[in-house]
Amino acid sequence: MARQLTLIPATRDWRLDPKTKETGRRGIASARAALAAHRPTDDGRKSAA
Protein backbone atom coordinates (compact mmCIF):
# COMPACT_ATOMS: atom_id res chain seq x y z
CA MET A 1 0.00 0.00 0.00
CA ALA A 2 1.51 3.28 -1.04
CA ARG A 3 -0.82 5.66 0.82
CA GLN A 4 -2.62 5.72 4.10
CA LEU A 5 -6.06 7.25 4.63
CA THR A 6 -6.11 10.68 6.22
CA LEU A 7 -7.92 10.86 9.53
CA ILE A 8 -10.62 13.49 9.80
CA PRO A 9 -10.65 15.62 12.94
CA ALA A 10 -13.18 14.64 15.59
CA THR A 11 -15.71 17.33 16.40
CA ARG A 12 -16.25 16.08 19.95
CA ASP A 13 -15.20 13.37 22.37
CA TRP A 14 -17.46 10.34 22.42
CA ARG A 15 -18.13 7.67 25.00
CA LEU A 16 -19.74 4.25 24.87
CA ASP A 17 -22.78 3.80 27.05
CA PRO A 18 -22.71 1.10 29.76
CA LYS A 19 -25.01 -1.27 27.82
CA THR A 20 -22.71 -1.16 24.78
CA LYS A 21 -19.65 -1.74 26.96
CA GLU A 22 -21.26 -4.76 28.62
CA THR A 23 -22.30 -6.20 25.26
CA GLY A 24 -18.72 -5.87 24.05
CA ARG A 25 -17.33 -7.49 27.19
CA ARG A 26 -19.69 -10.44 26.81
CA GLY A 27 -18.67 -10.81 23.17
CA ILE A 28 -14.97 -10.80 24.05
CA ALA A 29 -15.54 -13.36 26.82
CA SER A 30 -17.43 -15.59 24.40
CA ALA A 31 -14.69 -15.33 21.78
CA ARG A 32 -11.99 -16.13 24.35
CA ALA A 33 -13.95 -19.17 25.56
CA ALA A 34 -14.37 -20.43 21.99
CA LEU A 35 -10.65 -20.02 21.31
CA ALA A 36 -9.71 -21.75 24.56
CA ALA A 37 -12.02 -24.67 23.77
CA HIS A 38 -10.25 -25.20 20.46
CA ARG A 39 -6.69 -24.59 21.60
CA PRO A 40 -4.32 -27.23 20.26
CA THR A 41 -3.00 -29.68 22.81
CA ASP A 42 0.67 -30.04 23.53
CA ASP A 43 1.56 -33.31 21.83
CA GLY A 44 5.27 -33.19 22.62
CA ARG A 45 6.37 -31.50 19.41
CA LYS A 46 8.87 -28.69 19.70
CA SER A 47 7.99 -25.31 18.26
CA ALA A 48 9.71 -24.03 15.13
CA ALA A 49 10.98 -20.93 16.93
Rosetta blueprint (number, residue, H / E / L):
1 M L
2 A L
3 R L
4 Q L
5 L L
6 T L
7 L L
8 I L
9 P L
10 A L
11 T L
12 R L
13 D L
14 W L
15 R L
16 L L
17 D L
18 P H
19 K H
20 T H
21 K H
22 E H
23 T H
24 G H
25 R H
26 R H
27 G H
28 I H
29 A H
30 S H
31 A H
32 R H
33 A H
34 A H
35 L H
36 A H
37 A H
38 H L
39 R L
40 P L
41 T L
42 D L
43 D L
44 G L
45 R L
46 K L
47 S L
48 A L
49 A L
